[in-house]
Amino acid sequence: MILWWERVVKINIRKLFIGEGTEKRRVETQMENFYYACLYDALKQPIQHAEKKTMINRLQAKILQIHTAKLERGQLELKTQDILQEERMSLFQLIKRRQRSKQRENQAAQNQNNERQTSM
């Protein structure tokens, strides 16, 4: 039973997570490149200074949000009480942590000025 788990299931789970991470990084890179292209186009447009400033600030905020999300994912969630630093996380704990983070993302909303607000 253990050999089957190590040979088949662990490898497939690892491939699933690697593929998901690769796809997520690809989408984030495309979004970041799109926002940089929009930023460059906004700088070249002959529009009024106030409009240009708000457009540039909005694009910079979106780029910063992408970078912040990358940094947050890289850090361990030390706030979770059920995981000690010394122990390795099980698949169940990884799934629960992911569900909690998705739930927190769903609680975020945008107001009329495109500012991010949370319900916490």
C-alpha positions in Angstrom: 0.0 0.0 0.0 2.8 2.4 0.9 4.7 1.7 -2.3 1.7 2.4 -4.4 1.2 5.8 -2.6 4.9 6.8 -3.1 5.1 5.7 -6.8 1.8 6.9 -8.1 -0.1 9.3 -5.9 2.7 11.4 -4.6 4.1 12.0 -8.0 0.8 12.9 -9.5 0.0 15.3 -6.6 3.4 17.0 -7.0 2.8 17.3 -10.8 -0.6 18.8 -10.2 0.8 21.5 -7.8 3.7 22.2 -10.1 1.4 22.6 -13.1 -0.9 24.9 -11.2 1.9 27.1 -9.9 3.4 27.3 -13.4 0.0 28.4 -14.9 -0.5 30.9 -12.1 3.0 32.4 -12.7 2.4 32.6 -16.4 -0.9 34.5 -16.0 0.7 36.9 -13.5 3.6 37.6 -15.8 1.2 38.3 -18.7 -0.9 40.6 -16.5 2.2 42.4 -15.3 3.5 42.8 -18.9 0.1 44.1 -20.0 0.0 46.7 -17.2 3.6 47.8 -18.1 2.6 48.2 -21.7 -0.5 50.3 -20.6 1.8 52.4 -18.4 4.1 53.1 -21.3 1.2 53.9 -23.6 -0.2 56.3 -21.0 3.1 58.1 -20.7 3.1 58.6 -24.5 -0.5 59.9 -24.8 -1.0 63.6 -25.2 -3.6 64.1 -22.5 -3.9 66.5 -19.6 -1.5 66.1 -16.7 -4.2 65.4 -14.1 -5.8 62.6 -16.1 -2.4 61.2 -16.9 -1.4 61.2 -13.3 -4.6 59.3 -12.2 -4.1 56.8 -15.0 -0.5 56.2 -14.1 -1.3 55.9 -10.3 -4.0 53.3 -11.0 -1.7 51.2 -13.2 1.2 51.4 -10.7 -1.2 50.3 -8.0 -2.2 47.3 -10.0 1.4 46.3 -10.7 2.2 46.8 -7.0 -0.8 44.5 -6.1 0.6 41.8 -8.3 4.1 42.1 -6.7 2.6 42.1 -3.2 0.5 39.0 -4.0 3.7 37.2 -5.1 5.5 38.2 -1.9 2.6 37.1 0.3 2.5 33.7 -1.3 6.2 33.2 -0.6 5.8 33.6 3.1 4.4 31.0 5.5 1.2 31.8 7.2 2.4 32.1 10.8 -1.0 33.1 12.0 -2.5 29.6 11.7 -2.5 28.0 15.1 -2.8 24.4 14.0 0.6 24.3 12.3 3.9 24.3 14.2 7.0 25.6 12.5 8.9 22.3 13.1 6.3 20.0 11.6 5.8 19.3 7.9 2.4 20.2 6.5 0.1 17.4 5.4 -2.0 17.5 2.3 -5.1 18.1 4.4 -3.4 21.2 6.0 -2.4 22.5 2.6 -5.9 22.2 1.3 -7.4 23.9 4.4 -4.8 26.7 4.2 -5.7 27.3 0.6 -9.4 27.3 1.3 -8.9 29.9 4.0 -6.9 32.1 1.7 -9.5 31.9 -1.0 -12.2 32.7 1.5 -10.2 35.8 2.5 -9.8 36.8 -1.2 -13.6 36.5 -1.7 -14.2 38.9 1.2 -12.3 41.6 -0.6 -14.3 44.0 -2.9 -13.6 47.1 -4.8 -15.4 50.4 -4.2 -16.2 53.1 -6.8 -12.7 54.5 -6.8 -11.2 51.0 -7.6 -9.7 50.9 -4.1 -9.6 47.5 -2.5 -11.6 47.1 0.7 -12.0 44.1 2.9 -14.8 43.2 5.2 -12.5 42.3 8.1 
